[in-house]
């Protein structure tokens, strides 16, 4: 299936029953978050006189991209073992660094990186009776809590009944099966063509990709205040009363 084979053009929200969101880079400004974490990493490197933590995290991100591209199974084990082989550290140590710097340390600044309009969109979708799901390649529940967002379904690529990174179809199939909603009645909202759009493509499912510029044959949006979301945003659902960001 090609881009031209997918549903295209205006989104008919009345026909949409399930909205599946990516998390990282879609619900919050990932560049802004990474810059803040990087400043902390530099401080840690100066105090420890070592760049090893930065090197481990760089190799981990590179490894995750490779595992996603290769559609590798059992990626949770492979991601730590592969980085261990590249850096000379035990897998357990690699895991501790990743969990500290990619899962725990960013949480206290994550809320300030949330994209404007996403809270209103979640509220509006819920008010309209849409099922909201989050499909993430990283653990998502704690991030959602910090972001102040709530989803009906939260599926992580590392869940025992998934085991694959996007764009492997297993994660999205898991969401569709749990929601009991067919792909033609759902839409995927993400920020990466090679992950979010592609996994939707494999199910013949509509997708919207967050992008600063238009992309050929792919439906995009710049922000959650765009016209495409006006019919399901809380500010319109509440009879014209704007929902304020907390």
N, C-alpha and C positions, 0 to 999 in steps of 0.2 A: 504494500500500500504506500502511495506517495502522498506528499502534502496536498496535492490537488484532489485526492480521494477522500480526505477528511471533511467533515461538516465545516463550512466556511461562511463568513459574512456576519450579519447581526445575530446576537445571541437571544434566543427566544426563552427567557427565563421561566415562563409559565410551564414549559415542557421539561425543565431541568428539575430533577428530584434529588440529585446528589452532587455536591460540590466538593472536590478533592483538592486540598491545598498541599503544595510542598511547604517546607518550613524555612530552612536556612536560605537567606537571600530573597525569599518571597514575602514572608511576614515581617521581616526586619531588615535593616540596612546592614548587610554583612560586611561591606567595606569599612563602614564606620566602626563596627564592633571589632574587627580585626586590627584596626589602627590602635584602638584603645588597649587591646590585649598586647599588641606589639610593644607599646610603650612600657608595659609592665615586664614584658620579656627582656627588653633591653636593660631595664633596671636590675632584673634578676641576673642577667649575664654580667653586668658590671660588678655586682656584689659578690658573685661566685667566681669571677674571673674565668668564665667558661661560656662557650657558645653551644655547648652540647644539647641543651634543651631545645634551642632554636633549630638545630640540625635534625634532631629527632622529629620534631613537629613538621619540618619541611619534607622529610622523607615519608612521613605518615600521609600527608596530603597527596604526595606524588603517588604513593602506593595505592591509595583509595581510588584515584583516577584510573589507574591501570586495572584495578580489580573490577571497576564498573565497566570499563571498555571491553574487558575479556569475558564479562558475564560469569565471573568465577563463583562457584558454590563454596560454602563454608568460609566466607570472606572474613568473618569475625576472628577466626583463628589465624587465617593467612595474613591479615593486615598487621598483626603484631609480630608474627614470626618473620615475615618478609623484612620489616623494618629492623628487627633484631639482627638479621643476617647482614643488612647493609651498614648498620652502625656499630655492631659488636657488643650490644647490650642485651641482657636476657629479655625475653618477651614480656615477663612480668614487670620489668622496669619500664619498658616502652609503654605498656598499658597504663601504668601509674602516671607517667608524664602526660599522656593523652587525656586521661580522665581528669587530671588536675587542671590542665591548661585549655582544654577544649570543651569540657563539660561543666566544671565547677567555677573556675576563675571568671569566666565571662558573665555569669548570671547576675552579678550585682549592677552591671552596666547595660544589660540586655534590654530592659524596659525602655530606656532612653533611646534605643535604636529602632523601636517599633515604627513601622511605616504609618504615616497619617492616613486615616480613613479605614484602616483594617478593622478596628473595633466596631465601627458603624456597619461595615459590611457583614461581619459575623452576626451582629445583632439583627440586622435586616433579614439575612438569610434564615435565621432561626425563627423570626417572627412570621416569615412566609412559609414556614413548615418544611424548609429544605433540610436534608441530612447533610451535616458538615463532617468531613473527614480530613485528617492530616496524614499524609504518607511521606515519611522522612527517611533519609539514609543514615541519620544519626538519632540517638535517643531524643524523644520529643516531649514527653509529658512534663518534665520539670521546666523546660523552656516555655511551654505553653502557659504553665502556671505563672511564671514570672512575667510573661507578656500580657497576662490578664485576659487570656482567650480560652474559650472552652469549645471542644469538638465532641461530636457524638461518637466518632471512631478515631482512634489514634493507632496507626500501624507503623512500626519501625522495621527497617530492612533486616535487622538482626534478630527479630522475633523468631522463635523456634518454628513457626508455621510459615515463615517467609524464606529467610536465608540467602537472599540475593539483593544486590544493589540495583537501583534504577540504571539503565532502562530495561533490565530483565522484567518480564511481565508479572512475575510472581507476587510482588507487593501490591500492585493495583488489582490483580485478580483477587487477592485476599480481601481488599477493601470492598470490591463489588460483591463478593460472596457474603461477607458479613452484613452489608447493607441490604442485600437481596434486591438490588437495583441493577438493571442491565446498563451496559456501557452507553447505549444510545440515549439514555435518560440522565446522563452524568456529564460533568465537565471537569477538566484538570486545570488548575491554576498554578503556574510555576514560574521560574526565572531562567531555566536552561533548556535550550532546544535539544541538546544531545542527551538529556536525562528526562525532563518532565514532558516535553512535547513528544519525544520519541516513545516513551512508555505509553502515552495516550494513543499514539498512532498505532501501536501494536494491538490495541483493543478496538480500533476504529472509533475512538472516543474524541469528542470535542476538546480543544485545549486553548488556553489563553496564556501567553508568555509575557512576563514583565520585561520591557526593553526600552531603552532610551531612544531607540530609532526603529523605524519600520523594518520588518523582515519579509523577504519575498515569500508569498504563499503561506504565511503563518500569521495568525491573529495575535496582535500584541496590544499592550496597554502600557502607559507610562506611570500611572499612579492609581490608587484605589478611589480617587475622586473622579476618575474618568467617566465619561458618559455611559460607557458600556455597563457600569455597575449601578447607574442611577435608579433603575427599577427595583433594585433589591437592597439599596442602602438604607440604613436606619433613618437617615434624615428625611427620606421620602416616605418611608413606611409610617412614620409618626405624624401624619397629616401636616407635614411642612415644618414641624418643630425639629430643629437641628439637634443631633446627639453630640454632646461635647466630649472631647478626649479627656480622660482622667488626668 
